[in-house]
Amino acid sequence: IDRFTAFESGKSATAIKNVSLAEDHFTEHFPGYPVMPAPLILEGLAQTGGILVGEARQFREKVILAKIPQAKFHREVFAGETLTYQADILTLRDE
C-alpha cells in the first residue's frame, strides 16, 4: 500500500495503492498486456488489515493473514489505476 487515507484505531482503516507501470511485476505479467497479479492485489488488503490489527494489539506480536477462503475479482487492474482497500475489525480474538 502507498498510504492510509483513514485510520480509526481498533475499528477500521482505508488505504490506497497507486498502480504504476514501473512496478517489476508488469514486465512478466503479461508481456504486451500488463495487468496486476491477483495475489498482489490481495497483498494490499492483507497489509491494510495487518497494520490495523497490529496497531490494535500495540504491535506486541506479528499479524499474519493465514487464509482467504474466497475472493472474487470483477475486472483486471492496469497501470495508472488506484486501488482502495477497506478493512474493518468485526471481532478480535486472541488466536
N, C-alpha and C positions, 0 to 999 in steps of 0.2 A: 504494500500500500504506500501511497505517497504522503498522505496526511489525514488527520481526523478533522471532520467538519463539525462534529458534535460528539460530546462525551459526557454522559451522566453516570457518575461513579456507582458501580454496583447494579446498574439498570440497563443502559443501552449505549451504543456507540454507532456512529456513522463515519465511514472513511471513504476516500476516493483513490482510484488508481488511474492515472493518465497513461494510456497505452501509446507507446512510441515505436516507430519503425526501427529505431536504433537498438531495440532490445534484441539480445542474441537469439532468442528462440525463433524470431521471424525468418532467419536465414535458412532454417531447416524445416519449418512447419508452416506452410508447404511452399517450396520454391515456385515462384510465379503466382501464388495465391496465398499470401501471408495472413494467417489467422492465429489468434492467441490460443494455445492449447488449453483444453478444458481443465486439466489438473492445476494449471497456473491460475486460472480464474478462481477455482476453489481455494487455492492457497491464500489469496487475498481475503477471502471470507474467514479462513482459519486464523490468519494473523489478526484480523479485526476482533474476532471473538476471543482469541487467546489473550490479547492485551487487555480486553475488557474483564475477563475472568481473573487474569493475573493481578490486575490492579485491585480488584475486589478482595483478593486474598493477600494484599500487600506484597506481592511477588515473593512469597515465602517458599513456594515450590514451582517447578516447571509445569506449564499447562500444555497438554498435548491433545489435539483433536484426533481421537482414535478411530472414528468411524463416521461415514456419511452413508446412511442406508439407501438413500435415493437422491438423485439430482437430475433436474431437467434443464436443458439449455434450449431456449427458444430461437436463438439465432447465433451466428458466429460473431466474434469480436475482432475488429480490424484496428490497425494503427490509426491514431488520431481520435479515437473514441475515449470516453471517460467512463469507468465502471464506478458505481456507487454501491458500497457494502453497508448493510444494516444488520447489526447484531443486538439481540435482546436477551437478557438473563431472565428466564422464566422460573427456573429452580436451580439453586446452587447447593450441590451435595458434596460431602467430603471426598467421595471417590472420584 
